[in-house]
Amino acid sequence: MKFVMAGGGTGGHIIPALAVAEELRNRGYEPIFIGTRQGMEARLVPNAGFPIEWIEIGGLNRVGLMQRLKTLWQLPLSAIKVFNLLGRDRAGGVFSMGGYVAGPVVLAALLRGVPVTVMEPNAIPGMTNRKLAAFTTRALVNFEETVDYFPEGRAEVTGVPVRREFFHVLPKTGDGRFTLLVTGGSQGSRTLNNAASAAWQLFADAGAPIHIIHQAGGGNAEPLLEIFRGTGLTGEVVDFITDMPAAFARADLVVCRSGASTVSELAAAGRPSILVPFPFAADNHQQHNAEAMSRHGAARIVVDHDMTGQRLFDEVTRLMMDRPVLDAMSAAAKSMAKPFAAQKAADVLLELVR
């Protein structure tokens, strides 16, 4: 039996869907992704060994008039294509992570009568999940307050699916060299790139025993690498980290944004973090995610406009010098992990088919 996985654009939409797809594949089923050639799914899905079908679709939220008109033109055409694909593959169900890629997929599934399970990782659902909430068969959410956005009895709290490798990350102990992982996500972060590049010389001047792993985002690594090499620090600056669980395993501390997938991975791996919420995220959901981590003692928060090279240096060196605090933050993060979200999502998909 085949299942269709919808969600694309950013790693936050794709990576949880890959975790569910892997669970389905391990049980003998065939997941098929639908996405665009412009999104991160174009690289991540084939690399994970899953087939993908292409559609043309853009966003409707926070875009200009021309893009909105283009999307409205693409929506019915893509929905028709997906409608035919669902019939051709006799799909048993659709799993949607939301986002603009999911719009035509969910619409086609509703027209076909194919059951739709949506995953909403944020406290406030995104535009696609809000618009289609009344029509979804089941909803899997990350926060208790999100249940109220869906019809009564259809939503349950499961957490965000995270790849199994994150749960296998071992606790990090001080080994004489402190490893700092900085990542702005699959697309990178100008704020984090600027702050990190300004902090590198401060670490070098202080003689800090630090090793840097920096994910700069597509096309951003080369100019940063030149700055990094000039400091004499050890480490690596790359556009994209393919094996993020391995990077987490090496890290004593992670500096990153606070998207739902990211904070779920931090919890699964039990890694302390300095979170810098993206200030323009829809409904300010990254701030809410960061506050949840902070309340549990798992993270420190620095608002975007305060994250400078000096602030990054100060925050990191303060934690470098206090291993008991880092260990407590790590334990607090691990206590927030939901290790069976992918398995539960697969269970729900199969339950609906039966």
N, C-alpha and C positions, 0 to 999 in steps of 0.2 A: 504493500500500500504506500501511496505517496502523500506527502504533506507539503504544503506551500508555505514558505517563510517570507514574510514581508517586512522590510525595514532597511533603510539605507541612508546614505549621505555621510554620516559620521560614525566613528567607532562605537559611540554610545548606543546607537541603534543596532549595529550589526553584531557586535561581540556577544551580547546576551542571546541573540537569535542563533548564533553559531553554537553556543553552549547547549541550547535546546535541540538543535539539529544533531549535534554529536550524540546526545542522549537517545534520540530517535534512531539514529544509525546503529548505535550499539544494541538496540533492541530488534534490529532487522528491518527497519522501515526506510523509505527513501525520501529524504528532504530535498526540496528544490527551491532555490531562492529566486526572487524577482527583484530586480534593481535597475539602476542606471549605470551607464558607462562612466559617468562623471563622479560618482560617489565612491567612498572608501570600499564599498562592497565589491567594486570591480577588481580590487587586489586581494582583499581579505578572504572572500568566499572561494575563489579558485585555489588560493594557497592552502585552504583548509580541505580541499578535495571534494567540494560540493558543486553540483551543476547550478548554473544561473541563467535565467532568461531576462532579456533586456527590454525595458520600456522607456519611453520619453515622457518625463514629468518633472515639473519644478514646484516651487513653493507658492503659497498664497498668503502666508502670514509675514508681515514686515518686509514686503518687497514692493518695488515700484509698479506703476500702472501697467507698463508694457509687459513685465514679467507675469503679472497677474492675468492679463489677457491671454498671454501665451499658454499659461498653465490651464486656464479654462478651456482652451482649444485642445490641449493635449489630453485632458482628463477623460472625456468620453472615448477617444481613440485608444488610449491605453487600457481603459476598462474593457473595451471590446476584445482587445488582444488577450488580456488576462482571462476573460470569460471563455474564450476558445481554448486557452491553455488548460484551464481547470477541467474542461470537458475532455480534452485530449488525454490528460493524465489521470482522469478519474480521481481527483484529489479527495482524500478523506476529510481534510480539515485545513484551515488556514491559521497560522500563528503570526500575529502582527505586533511589531514593536512600536507602531505609530510612525509619525513623520510623513513627509509628503509622498514618499514612495508607496506607503501603505494605503493611501486614499483610493486609487483605482483598483487595487487588489481586493480590499475589503468590499468596495462597491460591487465588483464582479462576483465575489463570493456570495454576497447577499442575493444577487439576481439568480445565481445558480442554486441557491439553497444549501450551500456548503457551510458547515458550522465555523464560526469565527471566534478564536480565543485571542484576546488582546492582552499585552503586558504593558502596564503603565508604571514606569520606574520612579516618577516624580510625585511630589505631594499634590500638585495641581496638574491634571492631565493636559497634554499638549492639544493643539487645535484639532488634529485628525481624530484622536480618541474622544475628545469632548463632543464633536459633531456626530460621531457614529456610536456614541455610548448606548443609546436606546436600542440599537440594532445588534449589538454584540451578544454572542451566546454565553461566553464566560469572560470575566476580567480578572487578571492576576495583578495585584498591586504591591507596592513596597511600603506604603504607609497606611495606617489605620484610617486616617481622615480621608483618604482617596476613595474609600468604599462608597461614600455617599454620592459620588459623581455618576454611579452606574445604577441601573434598576435593581430594586431590592432582591437579594438572594443570588445575584449573578457574580458578585465580586468577592474575592477572598485575599487575605494578606499572605503572600508566599515569599517575598523578597525578590531581588533581581537575579536572574540566572547568571552565574559566574563560572568560567572554565574551571574544571576540576584541579588544574595545576596550581591555581592560587591557594587552594585549601591544603596543598601539600608543601607549601613554603614553610621551612623550619624557622623557629625563633632565632633572631640574630643576637649574637653576643659580641661584646667588644673584643676586637682582635688586633688592636693597635693602629688600625687605619679605618677612619670613619668614611663610609660611602654615602654620598648624597645623590639621590635620584631626583631630577627636575624634569617634569613633563607637562606640557600644555595640552595633551591629548593628541589625537591623530592629526589634527590640523594645526597644532602649535598654538602658542600664545605670545603675542608681542610683549605683553607685560612681563611674563616670566622670562622670556628671552632677554629682554633689556635688563631686568634686575639681575639675572644670573651673570650675564657678561660683565656687568659693573661690579659684581661681588667677587669675581674670580681673582682680580688683582688684590683685593682686600684679604682674601684667604692666603694668597701667596705671600704678601707682605707680613702677615701675622705668623707665618711658618706653620699654619694649621696642617695636621696630618690628615688631609682630606683627599678622597678620590671622587671624581665627578662623573656621573652618567647623565647626559642631557639629551632629551628628545626635543628637537627644535621645530618639528613640523615640516611638511613638504617644501623643499627648496630653500629652507632657512639655515641649514647647517653650515654651508660653505663659508659665508662671511663670519659667522660666529667661531668657527674652527680656527680661523686665522688669529682672532683675538685670544682664544683659549691657549693656543700653542705659545703665544708670547708671554704667558704668565709662568710657564714652567710647571704647572700643576699636572698631575696624572689623571687620566680619564678618557672619556670619549664623548664626542658631540656628533649626533647623527640626525638625519631627517626623521626617521621612523624606527622604532624598536619592534621587531617582529615578535620576539619572545619576551613579552612583558612579565610573565611570572618569574622568569629567570632573573630579570632586572630587579624585581621586587626582592627576590631571595638574596641578592647581593647588597641591598640597600639597608642602611641603618635608619634613614629618614627619607620621606618622600615629600617633595614640594609640588603641588599640582592644583588644578581646578577641582571643583566639587560636583561634577555631574553625577547622576545616580549610579551609573556603571562604575565610575572611578571609586566612589566611596564604598561601594559594595566589594570591589576588589581589594581595597585597603583593609576592610573588615575580614574578608576571607583569608588574607595573607597575614593579618595581625601586624600591620605596619603603622607606626606613628607617622603623623603627617602635619605639614603646615598647609592649610587650605586657603586658596585665593579665589573666592567665588567670581565667576564671570558676571559682571554687573548688568549685562544686557540679555541674560537668559530669560526666556519667556516666564512671566509671573514670578520672576526672581527666585526660581526654584533652587538654584545652586546655593543661594544664601541659606535657605531652609535646610538643605542637605548638610551644609557645613555646620550649622548650629546644632543639628542633631548629633553629629560626631563630637562636637565640642562639649555638649552637655554630658556626654558619657565619659569625657576625659580622654578621648582618643586622638584629638587634634587641636591645634592652635589655628586661629583665623586671622588673616591679614587681608583687609579690604583692598581692592584692586588699586586704587589711587595711592595707597600707602606702601605698596610693594616696590621699593627701590633697592638698589644694590646694597646700600648701607643697612636697610631694614632686614634684608635677607641675610646678610652677614651676621647681624646682631642676633636674629632669631636662631639661626643654625648654630652659631658658636655657643649660645646659651644652653642649647640642648646637648651639644657635643660633650659638654663638661658635666652633664648630669645623667649618667646612665640609669640610675634608679627611676628617674622621671620618664625616660624613654621606655624602659621596661613596663612601667605602669600604663603608659599610653598604648603600648603594643597589646597588653592584656585587655585593655578597655576596647580596643578596636576588634580584637578577636571575639569578644563577648557579643558583638553586634552581628556577627556573621550568620547567614541563613544558608546552610550548606546544601539544602535539598531543593532549591528553587527550580533548577533545570529538570530534575526528576519529577517534581510536582507538575510542571508545565507539560511534560510528556504524558504523565498520567491523565491529565485533564483532556488533552487532545485525543488520546485513545479512548477515554471514557465516552466522549461525545460521539465518536465513530460507532462504538458499540451500542 
